[in-house]
Amino acid sequence: MNASDSKRLFLKLFIGFLSLSALIAIASVLNGDFGEIQLKILATCFIISAASICSMSCAAFIEKRKQRGLGTAGMLFSALSAALLTLGIWAEISDEIYWKLTITSIVITVATAHAFLLKLPTLTSQHRWVQKTADALIAILAAQIIVAAWGEIDNEGYYRLVAVLAILLVLLTLLIPILLKIGTSQRDRQLVLTELENGEFRDTHGSLYHVEKLSDTPEA
């Protein structure tokens, strides 16, 4: 299954489980019966939908950046997080280590999906520092959250720093599509292709081309 097929599959799963969640909620409201089982079913549907969104980000990253190893690892973490969280809810697991492992997996999943999404736009060379800085902030924030979960940190200054870095990350996340638009408007219409080992060519946006010479250069 290629990246495009994967994206379509995860999108269908996302739509399907959201629709199922809505049907369950409507049925529960109409019947006046909204108990623990219904809540668990709704939670499971939303968990799988969220995992599908993260997996779609990984599939898009594979398709655009051709880095299958990293993208596949992100998908595996998405599946692992969904499985751990779903099992914990249905089995009502109370083990502290289990939930710390689950939180760690979820943080890695969300951080990976976020980083992959920010890698999809092709910015100009003068703006790429924004993506690199965002990558660094995502890694730092993920590490801080995981450390806080395992170390049970109770320090106000620590969480203030987390909040500041999170605000900066939101800012950079919003800047990237704006800088992409600015960079696109500044580029000329010249098509720049890079030859690949298989004889195909790729442009700066990741699209693939087959190149064929139509004529020789006319003599002066």
N, C-alpha and C positions, 0 to 999 in steps of 0.2 A: 504494500500500500504506500503510495507516494504522499508527499506533504499535502497536495491539493485534496486528495481523497480523504486524508485524515481530518483536514479542516471541515469538509462537508459532513463527515461522520459526527464529529464533536458538535457541530452546529445543530444537526438533527437531534442529537441527544439532549442538547441544551433546550431546544424548543419543546421536545417531547416531555422532559421532566418538569419544565415550567408549566406546561399545559396540564400535566397530571396534578401538580401542586394546586393549580387554580381549581380544578375539578373537585379535588378532595376538600379544599377550603369551602367551596360553594355548597357541596353536599353536607358538610358538617354544620354550616350555618343554617341551612334549610331544615335539617333534621334536629337541630338543637343539641347535637351530640358531638362535642369536641373534647375528647379525652386524651389520655396519654398515648394511645396507639396512633391516633390521627396526628398528634404533634410529632411523633417519631417518624411517621411516613413523610410528613411535610419537610422535616429537617433533612431526611435522607435525600429527597428530591432536590432540595436547594444545595446540598453538599455536592451531589453529582453534577448539578448544573454549574456550580462554581468550578469544579474540577475540569469540566468540559471547556469552560472559558480559558482557564490557564493552559490547558492542552492545545487549544486553538492558537494561543500566542506562541507556543513552542513550535507548532506545525508551520505557522507563518514565518518564524525565524529560520527554520530549516529550508523552506522554499526560497526565501529571499537571500539568506546569507550562506546557504549550502554547508552549514555546520551541523551535520546530522548527529554527531556524538553529543554535543551540548543540548540540542533540541530534544533528543530521545531521553536524556537524563532528566530534563524538565518534565516530560510526559510521565516518566516513571514516578517521580516525586508527586505529581498530581494524583496519580492512581493510588499511591501509598497513603497520601494524606486523606483521601476520600475513604479508603478502606479502614484506616485507623479510627477516624472520627465516627464513621457509621457503626463500626463494631463497638466502640466505646459507648455510643448512645443506646444501642439496642441491648447490649449485654450489661449495661449500667455498671461499667468498670469504675472502681474507685481508687485503683492503685495510682499513687502519685507519680511514680516513674513512668508508667504508661502514658499518662497525660502530658508529662514533660516531653516525652519522645514525640507524641502527637503534635504538640505545639511547635517543636523544632521542625518537624516535617512540613507543617503548614507554612511556617515562616519562610523556609527555603523555597517552597512551591510558589508562594506569592511573590517573593523577591525575584526569583528566576523569571517568572512570567512578566513582571514589571520591567525588568532589565531587557528582556527580549523584545518587548513592545517598543521600548525606546531605541533599540538598535535598528528597527525596521526603516525609519526615514534615512535617506542619504543626504547628509548636510554638506555644505561646502567646507573646505579645509579649515577656514578661519572660524567655523562654528562647531567643529567636532569636539572641541574641549568640553562643550556642554554635556554631550553624551558620556564622555569619559568621567566627568565630575559626577554625573548622575549615577553611573555605575559604582563609583566609589562610595557615594552616600548610601546607595541601596545595600551594599555589602556591610558598611558600618552599622546601619540601622538594624539589619537582620542579625548581626552579631550581638548588638546591644540587647535586642529583645530576647534572643536565646539565652544570653548570659543572665538577664534579669529573671527569666523563667526558672533556670536551673539553680541560680544562686539566691533566689528569693530576695532580691535586693529591695531594701526599704530606705531609699535615699532620695529626697526631693530634688537635689541638684542633678542626680543621675537622670531622672525622668524629665527634668527641664531641658537637659542637653538633647535627649531623645526627641522632645517636641520641637526644638530649634532645628535639628537636622531634618526632621520630617517636613517642616515648613519649607526649608530650602529645597528639599526634593520635590515637593509639590510645585514650587516655582519653576524649577528646571524642567519638570514634566510638561508644564504649560508652555514653556518657552520653545521647546523642540519643534512642535508643529508650526509655530509662528516663524521660527528661523528657517524652517523648510520652505515656507511660502516666500519669504524674503529671498532666499537663495535661488529658488526657482525663477523668480521674476528677474534676477540679475544675470542668470546664465544666458548665453547665446544659444542658438538652435543647432549648434554643431553636435553631431553624434560621435561620442568617443567609445570605441570598442576595445575590449581586451581579449586576446586570443586565449582559448583554453586548450588543455592537452588533447581533448577529443576532436579538435578542429572547429568547434563552435566558438562563438564570440559572445561576450557579455557586456552590456552597457553599465553605466554608473548606477542605474536603478536595479540591477540584477536580472533584467530581461535577457533572454538568449536569442542569438541570431545565427543564421547560416549565410555566409557571404560568398557571392559568386561574381567574378570579374565579367563585366559586360563588354568592355572594349579596352583597347590599349590607349595610352596617352597619346594624343595627336602630336606629331612632330612639329617643331617650330618652323 
